[in-house]
Structure formats: structure tokens, C-alpha cells
Amino acid sequence: MIKRALFIIVAMAILLSCKNETKSTQEELTNTADGPERTAKQSDGLTLLKGEFVYFDGAAVLQTHADIYGVFITDKMRELDKLVQPYKTVPTDMVPVEIRGKITDKKDNVILWEHKVEIVEILHIYEPKKENNDVVNLSN
């Protein structure tokens, strides 16, 4: 009888402690996402984007796993284009990059993509994987 009571008390203590841990973890996630502990980079209104970048014939595009963004032609975009040139074998090659920028869906006379981005910060440029070369070359 005493063993059974002790077992029930231990089981209740374990269940209650697990429940409190889950609650505190969810509270921590909520605080870091919207709370006062946000860093300056999280509060500056910029978005981190990882995707493949190409600038060709006066048009710049950033293709992420979810969307395609028209890129505004700015000094930062031109800087990124210069940085990706060593990774290109042909001018239309897309190079994986990581940037931070301002996203907008406002209509633009030049960029006809629904989503547009102005590059503010260049974080990283990755070497393209050779097996991802799905480009069809029509010239001889």
C-alpha cells in the first residue's frame, strides 16, 4: 500500500514537472520573437533571404525556396553582382546568396514581379553546386 502511494506521488511529480517545462519553453519562444529582448537586427524591419541570385540584361532576380523576388537596381545590388561574378561560368548562372533586405509588394513600373526586394546587407555568397546545372544551352 505504501509502495503504491509512493509510486503515485512520484508519477504526479514527474508529470507536473514536464508540464511546466513545456510551458516555460513556449513562453521563451514568444518572448524572443516579439519581446523586448529582440536584437537591433530583428527590429530594423529587414528580412533575411537565402536564395539564388542572377543579374542579366538589366534585370535582377532572387529566387528563394518559396518565392521569386525582383531586385531593385541599387549600388548594393551592383556590389552583389560583382561578388558573384567569380562563381559564374555563363552570364545567366544563378549563384546562392544570403542577404538582408526590404521586401515590398508595391507596384513598380520597371520590376513586374509581385514581390520585390531592395538589398541592404550582403551576408554570404556560396559556391554553386555543380550538379544543379539544369540550364539548357541552345547555342552550338
N, C-alpha and C positions, 0 to 999 in steps of 0.2 A: 504494500500500500504506500509506504514512504517512497519507494523507488518510482512508482507511477506518478506521484505528486511531484517529485524532483524532476522527472522527465518532462512533465507538462510545463513546469516553471522554466526550465532551460529552453524548451521549444518556443515558448512565448517570448522569451528574451531575445532569441535569435531572430524570430520573425519581426519583432518590433525594431530591432537594430537595423535590419535590412531595409525596412520601410523608410526609416529616417535617412539612410544613406542615399536612397534614390531621390527623395525629396530635396535633399541638400544639393545633389548633383544637378538637378533641374534648375534650382534657384541660381546656382553658379553660372550655368549657361545663359540664363535670362539676364543676369547682371552683366556678363561680358558682352552680350550682343547689343544691349540698349542702355546700359547703366553708365554711371559717371566714370567707371574705370576704363572707358574706351580710350584708345591711344589717339594721338593727333592725326595719324594716317587714317584711322577708322572714322574720324569726324570731319574729314576735309571734303566729303562729297564725291570723291573719286572712286572708281570701280577697278578692281584687279581683273584683267583679262588675259587669258592664255589661249593662244591660237596660232594660226599660220598667216603670215603677212606677205603681201605682194604689192609692189608699186610698179605699174607698167602703163605706158602711153597716157600719162596724166591722171590715172585713176589708182587709188589705193584702197585695198580691202583687207580686213582682218576676219578670218573665218575661225570661229571657236567651235567647240563640240555642240553648242546649242543654237548659235545664230551666226549670221554674216553681217558685218558692220562695214559701212562705207567710212573711210577715214578722211578727215579734213586735212587738206594740204597745208601744213604749217612747218615751221622750222624744225620742230621736234620730229615730225613725220619724215622730213628730209634727212635728219640725223639718223633715224632708224634705218632708212633706206641705205644710207652709206654703210652702216654697221652690218647689214645683212648681205651686202654685195659679195664678200669673200665666200659665202656659203652657196651662192648660185652658180649653176653651170649654164643655164639659159636665162634670159631676162624674165620669163614668166614663172620661174620656180618660186614656190611658196616656202618661207622659212619660219620655223616655230619660234615664237617670241612670247615674252611676258611683259605686259605694260600696265600702267595705271592711267586712266583717262576719264573724261567727262562724256557720259552717254546721253544722247538726245534722240527723240523721235520727231523733232520739229521738221517741217518741210524745208527742203533746200533746193535751189534752182540747179545746182551742179551735181550733188550727190542724190541719186534717186533711190538708194537703198532705204528701207523702212527705218532701220537702226543705224545711227551714226555715232562716231566716237572721235573726240579730239584727244590726241596723245599728249599727256602732261609729263609722264615719267617713264623712262625705259628701264626695266628691271633686269631682263636677261634675254639673251639670244642663244638658241640651241642649234646645234648642228643637225641638219635634216637627216632622217634615216634613209638610207639608200634603197631599202625595199619598198618604200612608199612612193616610188616614182611611177605614178599612174598616168603620166602625161602622154598623149598620143601626138607624135610628131608627123605632120603631113608633108614636110619637105623631104627631098631626096638627099 
